[in-house]
Amino acid sequence: MNAIAAIKASLLWRGLELLQKAVLILSSLFVALIMCAQVLMRYVFKSDLYGMEEIIIIVAFWLYFLGSSYGVFEKSHVRADIIPQLLPETPRRLLSLAVQATMTALCLLFSWWGFDFVGYSLREMPRTLIWGVPLAVSQASVLTGYLIMSFYSVIYLAEEFLDVRAHFRGDEKAAGEVQP
């Protein structure tokens, strides 16, 4: 078993996937149910769920950033892939490596900025107006999402690099494997 396959078979990889799925399902259900409850309260009972917008925004932040990281995990995030289809094999592989390297660099940069973002919130401790929830709760989703995206991106970059290396060596069978 090669190093990348070992990482993908690890408890961390599988646990992270399960955690993301659970948070995505639960937060989607929560947002949908609260929105339905708000409509019911507002238009049927002529009342309001005071301050629920704050809670929904916090949950939506987590939904969005963990959804983004899950998109990176599945390699289903938005990309423009018409140009690679027009290229021969070698330039296509090199372009794919360059795109993955760029994405990895950006994820790492945004993770770095996420640390600053959350650090500032923890130092200053701003809170929501109605419930007084620290903004760091929602802002931590940005950091968490980008850290997970960075983790996946680094693994996929290594995989892409090994594929390109195997292509140039003429050893397609060994693509994605770390040679001893």
C-alpha angles and dihedrals in degrees: 000000000000125000096258093048089049091053092048090050093047126112089242093058094046093041092051090051092050092046091051092049092048094049092046093050095044095044092047090051092046094051093046093047094046091048090051090047090050092051091047093048094045102044104027104032096027090229136108139233093233113222097001091127088069092053093044091052092051092049091044090054090055091044092051099046096041088046088053092050090048088052089055090048091053092039086232098121119124115284139156105239105164095095095056090054090059095051129087118252101269098047089044091055092046091049090049090052091049092049092049091047091051092048091049092049092050093047090051091048092049090047089054090050089046090060089054091045095052092038090056091049092050092049097045096030100206113187138201115267101238108030098023093230111166110251087226087077093066095032091055086067089067092053094042093048094049093045090054091044089050092051093052092042093053091051092047091046091054089048091049092048092052091049091052091046091051090048092054091047089051091238104124092164091062094051112134094013127115108228117222 
